[in-house]
């Protein structure tokens, strides 16, 4: 394969990822969810993992610390997330969902699953398996750890 073809496929991958996020963000706005896609990722990961440090959460949502701090500040201000002192390290804190945050995740999860499904319409189980294999290979080629 030529470098031009590699560049074209990289462009297609980037374009598609951006379109998926753009579509989701539009749906979030029109659905009046009171959170952005990035804020949802934080809420979802906290709901699935319990108490996390900011570093652990940053790794899960692929955000740098300044970006995640801004997201967390907004979520704390909305009453969805709390920073609590770490029981073993006074210099750090752990993050967890408040009752309001848990209720928000429960309320939004079904709607967000519907939004996510739109991108996957008209694809077969074989398409999904091949797509996952290809994305995992690309990810690992760039130094990412295999997840499953």
C-alpha positions as CSV (number, residue, x, y, z in Angstrom):
1,X,0.0,0.0,0.0
2,X,1.3,3.5,-0.8
3,X,1.8,6.3,1.7
4,X,-1.0,8.1,-0.1
5,X,-3.4,5.3,0.7
6,X,-2.3,5.2,4.3
7,X,-2.9,8.9,4.5
8,X,-6.4,8.5,3.0
9,X,-7.4,5.8,5.4
10,X,-6.1,7.8,8.3
11,X,-8.2,10.7,7.1
12,X,-11.3,8.5,6.9
13,X,-10.7,7.2,10.4
14,X,-10.3,10.7,11.8
15,X,-13.3,12.1,9.8
16,X,-15.5,9.3,11.1
17,X,-14.5,9.6,14.7
18,X,-15.2,13.4,14.5
19,X,-18.6,12.8,12.9
20,X,-19.6,10.3,15.6
21,X,-18.6,12.8,18.3
22,X,-20.3,15.7,16.5
23,X,-23.5,13.8,16.0
24,X,-23.6,12.8,19.7
25,X,-22.9,16.4,20.8
26,X,-25.8,17.6,18.6
27,X,-28.1,15.0,20.1
28,X,-27.0,16.0,23.6
29,X,-27.8,19.6,23.0
30,X,-31.2,19.0,21.4
31,X,-32.0,16.5,24.1
32,X,-31.2,19.1,26.8
33,X,-29.1,16.6,28.8
34,X,-27.3,19.3,30.8
35,X,-24.0,17.6,30.1
36,X,-21.6,17.4,27.1
37,X,-20.2,14.2,25.6
38,X,-17.0,14.6,27.5
39,X,-18.9,15.2,30.8
40,X,-21.0,12.1,30.1
41,X,-17.8,10.0,29.7
42,X,-16.6,11.1,33.1
43,X,-20.0,10.4,34.7
44,X,-20.3,7.0,33.0
45,X,-16.8,6.0,34.1
46,X,-17.4,7.1,37.6
47,X,-20.6,5.1,37.7
48,X,-18.9,2.0,36.4
49,X,-15.7,2.2,38.6
50,X,-16.7,3.8,41.9
51,X,-14.1,6.0,43.6
52,X,-11.3,7.0,41.3
53,X,-8.3,9.3,41.5
54,X,-8.1,12.0,38.9
55,X,-5.1,10.2,37.3
56,X,-7.1,6.9,37.1
57,X,-10.1,8.8,35.6
58,X,-7.8,10.7,33.1
59,X,-6.5,7.4,31.8
60,X,-10.0,6.0,31.4
61,X,-11.4,9.0,29.5
62,X,-8.2,9.8,27.6
63,X,-8.0,13.4,28.8
64,X,-5.0,15.4,30.1
65,X,-5.1,16.7,33.7
66,X,-6.0,20.4,32.9
67,X,-8.9,19.4,30.6
68,X,-10.2,16.8,33.1
69,X,-9.9,19.4,35.9
70,X,-12.2,21.8,34.0
71,X,-14.7,19.0,33.3
72,X,-14.7,18.0,37.0
73,X,-15.1,21.6,38.1
74,X,-18.2,21.9,36.0
75,X,-19.6,18.6,37.2
76,X,-18.9,19.5,40.8
77,X,-20.7,22.8,40.3
78,X,-23.7,21.0,38.8
79,X,-23.7,18.7,41.9
80,X,-23.0,15.5,40.0
81,X,-19.5,14.7,41.3
82,X,-17.7,15.2,44.6
83,X,-14.0,15.3,45.4
84,X,-13.4,13.5,48.7
85,X,-10.1,13.3,50.6
86,X,-8.2,10.1,49.8
87,X,-8.2,7.8,52.8
88,X,-4.5,6.8,52.4
89,X,-3.0,10.0,50.9
90,X,-3.9,13.4,52.4
91,X,-2.3,15.2,49.4
92,X,-4.9,13.8,46.9
93,X,-8.6,13.1,46.6
94,X,-10.9,10.6,45.1
95,X,-13.8,11.4,42.8
96,X,-17.3,9.9,43.1
97,X,-20.8,10.5,41.9
98,X,-23.3,12.2,44.2
99,X,-26.8,10.9,44.5
100,X,-27.8,13.5,41.9
101,X,-25.0,12.3,39.6
102,X,-26.1,8.7,40.0
103,X,-29.7,9.7,39.1
104,X,-28.4,11.7,36.1
105,X,-26.5,8.6,34.8
106,X,-29.6,6.4,35.2
107,X,-31.8,8.9,33.5
108,X,-29.5,9.5,30.5
109,X,-28.1,6.0,29.9
110,X,-31.0,4.7,27.8
111,X,-31.1,7.9,25.7
112,X,-27.4,7.8,25.1
113,X,-27.4,4.2,24.1
114,X,-30.0,5.1,21.4
115,X,-27.7,7.9,20.2
116,X,-24.7,5.6,20.0
117,X,-26.7,2.9,18.1
118,X,-27.3,5.3,15.2
119,X,-23.7,5.0,13.9
120,X,-23.9,1.3,13.9
121,X,-27.1,0.8,11.9
122,X,-26.9,-1.5,8.9
123,X,-23.8,-3.3,10.1
124,X,-23.7,-7.1,10.7
125,X,-22.1,-9.0,13.6
126,X,-19.3,-9.9,11.2
127,X,-18.8,-6.2,10.4
128,X,-18.5,-5.5,14.1
129,X,-15.9,-8.2,14.7
130,X,-13.8,-7.2,11.8
131,X,-14.0,-3.5,12.7
132,X,-13.0,-4.2,16.3
133,X,-10.1,-6.4,15.1
134,X,-8.8,-3.6,12.8
135,X,-9.2,-0.8,15.4
136,X,-7.4,-3.0,18.1
137,X,-4.6,-3.6,15.7
138,X,-4.1,0.0,14.8
139,X,-4.3,0.9,18.5
140,X,-1.7,-1.7,19.4
141,X,0.6,-0.6,16.5
142,X,0.7,2.8,18.2
143,X,1.7,1.4,21.6
144,X,-1.8,1.0,23.1
145,X,-2.4,-1.9,25.5
146,X,-4.8,-4.7,24.5
147,X,-8.0,-4.4,26.5
148,X,-9.6,-7.8,26.1
